[in-house]
Amino acid sequence: MAVLKADVLVLGAGMVGVSAALPPAAAGRDVILVDRHELAGEETSFGNGGLIESASVFPYMFPRDFRTDLSIRDEQHAAGALQLRRFADLLPWLVRYYLASSPDRALHSAMAELP
């Protein structure tokens, strides 16, 4: 049996595996890319058609409706759960998050992420 030596071993030759293998290979490292199939992308990457989805760059914004803000204290709320006993500790972060969640700031963040 031949002994293979490499600097980097990547398991899985799907989109993520190939993407992880490219930078060290470009930097001159010896890279071995292992997959249970004969060719790269024969499993999970096969169905994506090489597309990179860009619609998810719009950030998750803090609710801007006061009633929704107050209801976040409910542990079952989809936007999160805020325990009132932790409110003072979280207040500085919540204020920054609220300010960053204005429609203008959210659009600015999305446009910065898009390219």
C-alpha positions, -999 to +999 in steps of 0.1 A: +000+000+000+013+034-009+017+060+018+003+094+010+017+125+028+001+159+028-001+191+047-039+192+046-065+165+045-101+176+036-129+151+040-157+156+016-155+168-020-187+188-020-189+226-023-176+232+012-148+206+010-135+219-023-138+255-011-118+245+020-091+228-001-085+255-026-068+282-003-041+259+011-035+244-023-031+279-038-006+287-010+015+258-021+004+232+005+000+195-004-037+189-001-056+156-002-093+158-009-111+126+001-147+117-008-166+085-007-177+091-044-155+089-074-160+126-085-163+158-066-198+171-060-216+139-066-236+141-034-249+172-016-233+197-040-248+180-070-282+196-066-272+232-061-261+238-097-231+259-086-253+288-074-245+309-044-277+323-029-274+360-021-309+368-008-299+362+028-276+392+032-304+413+047-297+413+084-321+401+110-335+434+125-346+441+160-384+446+161-393+482+157-429+479+171-431+487+208-457+460+215-434+434+199-405+447+219-424+442+251-436+407+241-400+395+237-400+388+274-421+358+265-398+328+263-418+314+233-415+345+211-400+338+177-378+370+179-361+357+210-365+357+248-355+385+272-355+377+308-363+408+328-337+401+355-310+403+327-324+435+312-300+459+329-270+438+317-283+436+282-295+472+278-264+487+262-263+459+236-300+461+230-298+499+224-270+494+198-289+465+182-321+486+181-303+516+165-285+494+140-319+479+130-333+511+115-344+505+079-316+527+066-289+510+086-302+476+078-302+484+041-267+498+044-255+466+061-272+445+034-256+464+006-221+461+023-226+423+025-240+418-010-207+420-031 
